[in-house]
Amino acid sequence: MGQNGNRPFNDYQTLKTKTDIQITGNVLDTQIDGARGRAVLQEIVANIPYRTVWYYWHYNDGWRHVPSDYTFWGDSATITGKNSVVNYQQMDSALRRH
């Protein structure tokens, strides 16, 4: 796996030693597109809920966790305001304010 492949594991180990993190196992959303998959999971850090996105590829022996696939972030959208324009993708739509 190499050093880069261990990064998420090491990041979680550091978080667990420095703050209160709950990896709840709650799956908030899933999407499958052929051999690739995406899951939105809930984590709670210092009592604040967060969404994290994990990516998977399907191989002959099953699904495997893989590095982020930003081409699978969803359709593009735009918000045009009086003084600004915001371009975003579907996975960021939960951050939109009305």
Summary of the structure (lengths in Angstrom):
residues: 98
radius of gyration: 16.2
end to end distance: 42.6
largest distance: 51.9
contacts: 194
relative contact order: 0.13
helix: 26%
strand: 51%
